[in-house]
Amino acid sequence: DAKTTQPNSMESNEEEPVHLPCNHSTISGTDYIHWYRQLPSQGPEYVIHGLTSNVNNRMASLAIAEDRKSSTLILHRATLRDAAVYYCILRDAGSGGSNYKLTFGKGTLLTVNP
Amino acid sequence: DGGITQSPKYLFRKEGQNVTLSCEQNLNHDAMYWYRQDPGQGLRLIYYSQIVNDFQKGDIAEGYSVSREKKESFPLTVTSAQKNPTAFYLCASSIPGAVHEQYFGPGTRLTVT
């Protein structure tokens, strides 16, 4: 599985934008970039995913570098409820059973200050 | 409401006992998964099932067993052969496909003493 690198922790202030970086220099052409987040003592929840183009949804935006070797999850206005561990995951969308797997690293712990 | 339920939320067992964790989903998803999470760590895949009556080992299947007799249910048994069973166990489900968003349950925290 292609590997991702994220900072261990980041801090933000409430109502300010947050940019969470992820490096994935060994990404392959069929790898989707997925972001999940996990609130304390809960299961992870899907945030957003993309392949090549930038993506927006109600939760966040995903900015993907032109060479796809890095990406940034953008929370436009952080709230206290956004405090969580954010995971950047590459998922191979090629054929075969292995494309069902999500490999979670340690993620980035986001702290949001009031 | 559609979703994934795991029960119980907290489970305590004595060493040497097998224990079965429940996972039920009413999302009509074909694929289901079991993950384990240790403190400060990411999730590790134990087993996954793409369809009823079929399942595959994940990265850390030793000491665990599963069954998939119904689409809605994917129970995980932690056997006495699992050397470090104390952990947070998470079940997930998804619709196979390119997006493949996984929906997670609330988890079961298992403590074995």
Interface residues (C-beta under 8 A of the other chain):
Chain A: Y32 Y36 S41 Q42 G43 P44 E45 Y46 H49 Y87 R91 A93 G97 N99 Y100 K101 L102 T103 F104 G105 K106 G107
Chain B: I4 A31 Y33 Y35 G40 Q41 G42 L43 R44 L45 Y48 Q50 Q56 G58 L90 A92 S94 P96 A98 V99 H100 E101 Q102 Y103 F104 G105 P106 G107
